[in-house]
């Protein structure tokens, strides 16, 4: 059951990223992690997430996603 709920959370994250104009198969954390050096909002979001989960954006980056 735990895996099921985790998958639901990831799909909601991917949906939010898609609605924001991103790749449908990429999470928001991956997207902002890739752009945090060029985007002030992305930088601060990654810093905030770091308090909850250290290096969250770094761990979430999917290099094979986000090119669509």
C-alpha positions as CSV (number, residue, x, y, z in Angstrom):
1,X,0.0,0.0,0.0
2,X,2.9,2.4,0.8
3,X,4.3,2.1,-2.8
4,X,0.8,2.7,-4.2
5,X,0.4,6.0,-2.3
6,X,4.0,7.1,-3.2
7,X,3.2,6.5,-6.9
8,X,0.0,8.6,-6.6
9,X,2.1,11.5,-5.1
10,X,4.6,11.3,-7.9
11,X,1.8,11.3,-10.5
12,X,0.3,14.4,-8.9
13,X,3.8,16.1,-9.0
14,X,4.2,15.2,-12.7
15,X,0.7,16.5,-13.4
16,X,1.5,19.8,-11.7
17,X,4.7,20.1,-13.7
18,X,2.8,19.4,-17.0
19,X,0.2,22.0,-16.1
20,X,3.0,24.5,-15.6
21,X,4.3,23.7,-19.1
22,X,6.9,21.1,-18.3
23,X,7.5,17.5,-19.6
24,X,4.7,15.2,-18.5
25,X,7.2,12.6,-17.3
26,X,9.3,14.9,-15.1
27,X,8.7,16.0,-11.5
28,X,8.8,19.6,-10.4
29,X,11.9,18.9,-8.3
30,X,13.8,17.6,-11.3
31,X,12.7,20.6,-13.4
32,X,13.7,23.2,-10.8
33,X,16.9,21.3,-9.8
34,X,18.1,21.6,-13.4
35,X,17.3,25.4,-13.6
36,X,18.2,26.5,-10.1
37,X,21.4,28.3,-11.3
38,X,19.5,30.4,-13.8
39,X,16.2,30.9,-12.0
40,X,15.8,32.8,-8.8
41,X,12.5,31.1,-7.9
42,X,14.0,27.6,-8.6
43,X,17.0,28.4,-6.4
44,X,14.8,29.4,-3.5
45,X,12.5,26.5,-3.9
46,X,15.5,24.0,-3.8
47,X,16.8,25.8,-0.7
48,X,13.4,25.4,1.0
49,X,13.1,21.7,0.0
50,X,16.7,21.2,1.3
51,X,15.4,21.9,4.8
52,X,12.8,19.1,4.5
53,X,15.0,16.6,2.6
54,X,18.7,17.5,2.2
55,X,19.9,17.7,-1.4
56,X,16.3,16.9,-2.6
57,X,16.6,18.7,-5.9
58,X,20.0,17.1,-6.7
59,X,18.6,13.6,-5.9
60,X,15.5,14.3,-8.0
61,X,17.1,15.4,-11.3
62,X,16.3,13.1,-14.2
63,X,18.7,13.9,-17.0
64,X,16.7,11.9,-19.5
65,X,13.5,13.8,-18.9
66,X,12.5,17.4,-19.7
67,X,13.6,17.5,-23.3
68,X,10.1,17.1,-24.8
